[in-house]
């Protein structure tokens, strides 16, 4: 059934509104980042003499080269481990129906209800007892644990959409649980795995509070910590702050553009198969 332009109009208006809501803040930051340093930009206005070197100054002032490497190491430690652990846990709970699986899943869901701020002090004391303060491993482990409830929930939602006949057919052909996971379920879970990796990347890359609590060495923190370089006790360089924020967001935007097709496919998969 074809829809008329009048029927499509509300959707088009909402799409345009959502697009403007997302793009206008970026345009405002971009115009502010090109203003002369020391000024206080207001609104969106293209400067008569754009200061493109502000991005170079922000890069050097925030030591972004070092933080880019540090952030990449933390992301590489968190994302693959979380994707593997959550996939195997969701597979065991959903497809294998392990004993007490439903109770374990409910306990994981309870982790989603805990406010993040409540875990800061217990995490600090635990990481201190383990001797991992000011160590990237001491940040990677809590990030995996904090993201695990949502990751298991995400992968379980995918496995619920997979027909049970596939696992039964694999069993008839002599494939064990491990082979069925590797050769049947993981290839089918491509969009769900890619979107989970994307969401975990965004969460880890933008992590700020836990990073400044567990790591005292500024060079071992994530990219989000670079914003501190532009905020002083008595003043804030708004122009460099905007330039630095855009530099920090750039890798996130690039990764999202690369994986957005899988992300949309995973969302549509869940919406249509509910």
C-alpha positions, 0 to 999 in steps of 0.5 A: 500500500502506497502512502500519500505525501500528506500521510508522510508529512508528520514523519518528514517534519519529525525527521527534520526537527531531529536533524536540526536538534542534532546538527545545530549544537555541532554548528554552534561549536564549530563556529565558536572554535574558529573565533579569536582565542580569549573571546566569548562567542555567542550564537552561530556566526561565521567569523570574518577571519577564521582561526583554523590554528585553534584546532592545532593549539587545542591539540597541543594544549590538551596533549591529545596525541598521548590521550588518543593512544591511552584511550585506544588502549582502554577501548581495545581492552574493554570492547572485545572482552565485553562482546565475547563475555556477553555473547557467551553469557546470553547464548548460555542463558537463552539458547542452552537454557542453563540451570538458574539461567533466568535467575542469573539474568534477573540479577544482571538486570538488577545491575541496570537499576543501580545508579552509576554514582553509587558504585564509585566509592566501593569500586575505588576501595576494591581497585585500591585493595587490588593494587590497580589504582592509576593503572589502565587495567584497574579502569578496564575491569570496572568498565567491563563489569559496568557495561555487562548487564546491558550487553547481556540484555542486548545479546539475549534480545537478539538470540530470542529472535533466532528460530529454535529450529536452527539449534535443533537442526544443528544438534541433529547434524551432530554439532555441539553447543560450541560449534553451533555458536561459532558456525550458526549463531555468531554469523547471524548475530553480525548486526547485534555484535557490531551495534553492541561494539559501537555502543560500548565504544561510545560509552568507553570513549566518553568515560570521564568520571570513573577515569579521573577517580581511578587514574591520577596520571593524566596521560593514562586517562581517556580522551574526555579528560582532555577537556580539563586542559581548557578549564582553569580555577578562575577562567575557561578558554571557551574557544579552545574548549569548543575546538578540543571538544570537536577533536574529541568527538571526531573519532566517535563520529567516524566510528559511528558512520562506519558502523551505523548501517549495522546499528540500524539493522540491529534496531530494525531486527528487534523491532520487527521480530519483537 
